[in-house]
Amino acid sequence: MDKKLIVGNIGMMFGMAHVEGALACEDAEIALICDCNEETLRKAGEKYNIPVEKQCTDYHDIINNPDINVVSVAIPDQQHRQVVCELLAAGKHVLCEKPLALTREDIAAICKAADESGCKFMVGQICRFTPAFVKAKQIIEAGTIGEVYFVESEYAHDYMKIVENKDGSAHWRADPKRHGVVGGGCHAVDLIRWLVGDPIEVFAYGTHKMLPKVDYDDATIAIMKFSEDCMGKVFVSTGCKRDYTMRTVIYGTKGTIICDNTSPTMQLFVADEEGVAPEKPEIIDIELNNHNAIAEFAVFADEILNNKPVSTSAIEGAKTVEVCLAIVEAAETGKIVKPNYNF
């Protein structure tokens, strides 16, 4: 094989974007794609012109292939710990879909395995590669809107048709451990962590009115304290009756950014020298790329090939899950929860 990165892809239902990322990388070559569902596997092979001899239904075929040095994992969250830890023990670099895992025990185990392996490990926190959010981060770091004092984001996604399998059985998204805040809301939580840092306190309320097929709250509002001078809010609704969105607003002492992951433009308000905001915002055109897996894989490839620190490391993924779990705990107990970032 001529390429430097020999790739295995596990999970074709949600992992085809990872296949596209590897195919777009000039330093990568796909050796095997894997899915336990033969029909799903066949369709992926046909879509990306990957021959049958490069398809398998047992992920151990990837683990046992000595040529493969990079593996993407896009399987149900409940299975992350076992598969990821086996891959790391086999000396593979790993790109794992978000959330890292669903429990504190599992995220700690993955962090330990990643640290001991000496391999590169990336969590697929895709919002960090979404063009509008990348632009927002650049604007903040340039000081254009001054010091951020409040940030809010939302994860609005109707799960009504995806919490039940076609045969009427419960889907893996309906697992009580996969609370909507952890499984989907982790996008919004990770985004605001990336923009302004780690919250030190969390309080939340939740309701359960929209998804009778699940046992967890399907709407949650969380208030966060990042420092004495910065607050935040995350709204998660997995039963909302609207189109998917992650509308995000960042308020600074000199201006405001309004953006999301599904619009071709974003808004920027910047105050004048007297501190007065314009009546109309500057409209910034943005590339639409809701799941920018090509950029994600390109960054991971660069981090592997040039031995750079991984920006969305296991610890970063663990911190995001920890905040999500703190939100769930706060909503259940009615108490302020301080996230524990020691893994």
Buried (B, 14 or more C-beta within 10 A) or exposed (E): EEBBBBBBBBBBBEBBBBBBBBBBBEBBBBBBBBBBEEEBBBBBBEEBEBEEEBBBEEBEBBBEBEEBBBBBBBBBBBBBBEBBBBBBEBEBBBBBBBBBBBBBEBBBBBBBBBBEBEBBBBBBBBBBBBBBBBBBBEBBEEEBBBEBBBBBBBBBBBBBEBBBEEEEEEBBBBBEBBBBBBBBBBBBBBBBBBBBBBBEBBBBEBEBEBBEBBEBBBBBBBBBBBEEEBBBBBBBBBBBEEEBBBBBBBBBEBBBBBBBBEBEBBBBBBBEEEEEEEEEBEEBEBEEBBBBBBBBBBBBBEBBBEEEEBBBBBBBBBBBBBBBBBBBBBBBEEEEBEBEEEB
